[in-house]
Amino acid sequence: MIWTVFLLVHAVLLYFILTHRTRSKSEPPLDKGVIPWLGHALEFGKDASKFLNRMKLKHGDIFTVRAAGRYVTVLLDPHSYDAVINDPESLDFTRYARVLMERIFSLRLPHHQPNTAKAMMRKHFMGVNLTTLNGTMSRHLRALLTAEMPPNQKHWKDEGLFNFSYSLLFKAGYLVLFGGEQNNNNSPDPSSVYEEYKKFDGLLTKLARGTLKPEEKRTAHRVQQRLWDLLAPAGLTEDSGSSLWLHGYRQLLKEEGADVDAQIKALLMQLWATQGNVGPAAFWLLGYLLTNPEALIAVKKEFSHVSQAAAAAASETPLMDTPVVTPVFDSALEEAMRLTAAPFITREVVQDKTIHLSDGHEYLLRKGDRVCLFPFISPQMDPEIHREPQTFKYDRFLNDDGSAKSAFYKRGRRVKYSSMPFGAGTNGCVGKKFAIHTIREFVYLMLTHYDLQLCDPNAQMPEVNASRYGFGMLQPEGDLRFRYKPRLTHKSFS
Ligand code: HEM
């Protein structure tokens, strides 16, 4: 008995010594929360945006919070973001990425060279290779839309806009990068991949936080296994029907010594990285257009000029013929993403670092902590940078002369980043151009080839699912019902 009490007291003391932390004068304000070890983890996970706004009001633009035993310094001053983004020596991208890789995808790649994989991806998603991918994407989008809604269809079809946009863009993206031709008997049906993927996506934030309940854990493992089986053949051989990028990526993993299991798990990770954001982004944009008639008219007008120019040039794929400029569409997309892109940009502090902020203050960041930027709060929803930040204004990113607007100000100084849906710097999104092209093509096809209307003309945009802050594009709670049918005046896709 005495020994038990003795050991218990020592365990508590040891725990206290290991987890006790006080703030030194040179460090950012420290907020540990009242619950030992857990700190603010619950509030952070429930609605990170609300929590971080509360901390910002209490502490200002920089503070350190405790969450599940880790200390995270959050920086919310966009004038100072480069101090984090541009110092990969002290603030490492890959360590935290590896933690997530293991938690979400059960994946370990001990000999992986992230820089080689990224260079390969850049090569495949730029220049002529990108043009080829864009062309293949256009073809698949047209074929999938025709399959959903034959051109001779006379009746309206009702759908949930989120489900419609996500599934269609997922299937198109999957076919372009992973699966080869639609209706190819050797490749899995993209719809079954999407059905499994959606279940996985629904559990993703809990997987990342390690908060799955036992039943959810079992579901997650089952779904993962099914997705691994479906993805197994992708990229195996050059004629597997997958993109050259995927084949090259799989080759690289093999050369690095990854076994077949690890290769397949890595494919699921890539499926998420390449398909998880495009559909939700397209949904928000189309949703905002349908609920803002003035914006819808402006984008349609711009697209109708594109169609007319293409008809004059006898072009079958209007947006493929460079240079097609669409500043109104670009502004509307940027605006939709300003409101709904909410990634954390997280780095691990691998050596003590003094960070210099734009207001002249400097703070010590401790080795072993994490640093997190949350551009959603600032610049994106910062009322000093964007007036009425909660409101969708399709022309927010347009100058009076109709050109793209990039000059936005905070504390009298121009901000380098007025919105950061794709991150920034060396670890920014490699697929940005491909993603934007895909969304533009999809919205163009929807608006020029179909009549679209809300099922309830007074419907408002759905609320966001608050548990997804920090994981890229937000997703809605529920859906926005709409209906569509082919436009009588438009000829079918060729
Ligand atoms: C609307 C669509 C998309 C959004 C909002 C988005 C956003 C992001 C963000 C925020 C990051 C992380 C930046 C950081 O931590 O600093 C990222 C990374 C990445 N994205 Fe995207 N992305 C999108 C589509 C795509 C597509 C279509 C692809 C590929 C075809 C892609 C490939 C990647 C890759 C490979 C990385 C990791 C870069 C690295 O390792 O440094 N993304 N993306």
Residues whose N, C-alpha, C, O or C-beta is under 5 A from the ligand:
A	BS01	HEM	A273 T274 N277 V278 A281 P343 F344 I345 P421 F422 G423 A424 T426 N427 G428 C429 V430 G431 F434 A435
